[in-house]
Amino acid sequence: MSKIALRNIWFQFHKWIGLILAIAIIPICVTGAALVWHDALDEALNPVRYASTEAPALSPTAYVAAAQGAIGADQRVAQLIYPEEGKGSVRLVLANPPVPGERRPVRTTLWLDPVDGHVLDKARSNEGAVRVMHVLHGSLYIPEWGRPIVGWVGVAMVISCISGIWLWWPTVGSWVRGLRWRRHNNFDTNLHHLFGFWIAIPLFILSLTGVWISFPKVFSELDSKPAAAKSEGKEKGEAKAKDKAKGKGEGKGEGKGGGRPPAPQPLAQPALDADKALAAAKAMETKPFVSMSWPTEKAADWEFKTEGKPNSDNPPRTIKVADVGGAASLKAEEPPARGPVMRLMRQIHDGTDTGFVWQFIIFLGGLLPAILSITGLIMWWRARKWRGQLKQRQRARAAG
């Protein structure tokens, strides 16, 4: 096969990937660029939640009492989250009534003033601009099939990166010739060539990590996940498959659609007072707590998590306090849900703890593909129009 023929094949791949998937690529990339700075974006959109810089001054019971007017009759307190670095608003998370078949339970969060506990803001976990961006980026708001669709869009973008480099490479002379600006008379074409070259490698990395995240089961065997965690996951999968085969689950909250059973609800009236549970946990742990969780119908223990970074020399610890009796104990460390490779892939993709340089590259890796999609559409439309005009001239000459 000649170079020209091979180039034409790559061109067709590149063109139709861009044209067919532009409607998905643009929202995925733009939201990905914005979510690099998730916390800063949330603070900019919801400044009232971050207005206070004081340290928490009330007990858990006092915070719940101060927020009582904003707690619905059918809602239960699930968690109290303290501010990072010890200053800022306190978050009170409420469990809403369970919905059978709901894939992820919807929670309501109240942001409380750390000094007097009055409600600063209120939002459900499925609301807000940042949440919309997360769902759009991860599943395009398509139920069930959204995540695999996004994964296959990532596969297409990997192919697009490879084909784009091939098409960018000059057919004559050194590759350095490809770096020049005026490779074409049209501004959008030059922009497409230049932006496409500089973002190709970062976009390839982001697309590949996105595919890995979208299809965790496919790549799970390549990850050195602890044997205990793999065995546990395998046993759960086999049990679930057996239940499904036997037709179990209906009438237990799973529903006919095979959805998940409702998440366990926090206890409506715990036996132990929240302040006493905190005192019992503090007697066993000197590090500050970042959150406390109410006992549930499934596990009747209060849980208190300390600050710390997972998989580091300073990991977080969890103290359990029995709701009946108030005995405190250190909760055994559970095997990580993700192996080291998956954690690395997500860190690369999200930019978490990677520093400003890589985060800025991710930002460009989300913004520039949207521009490339638009310029690609313009180039295709202009070429289509030119071919139509050429055919008209040819027919006119043939008729004359």
ABEGO torsion letter per residue (X at the ends): XBAAAAAAAAAAAAAAAAAAAAAAAAAAAAAAAAAABAAAAAAAABAAAAABABBBABBAAAAAAAAAAABBAABBBABBBBBBGGBEBBBBBBBBBBBBGBABBBBBBBBBBAAAGBBABBBBAABEAAAAAAAAAAAGGBBGAAAAAAAAAAAAAAAAAAAAAAAABBABEBAAAAABABABABAAAAAAAAAAAAAAAAAAAAAAAAAAAABAAAAAAABBBBAAAAAAAAAAAAAAAAAAAAGBGBGAGAEAAGBBBBBBBBBABBABBAAAAAAAAAAABABBBABBBBBBAABBBBBBBBBEBBGBABBBBBBBBBABGGBBBBBBBBBBABBAAAAAAAAAAAGBGAEAAAAAAAAAAAAAAAAAAAAAAAAAAAAAAAAAAAAAAAAAAAAX
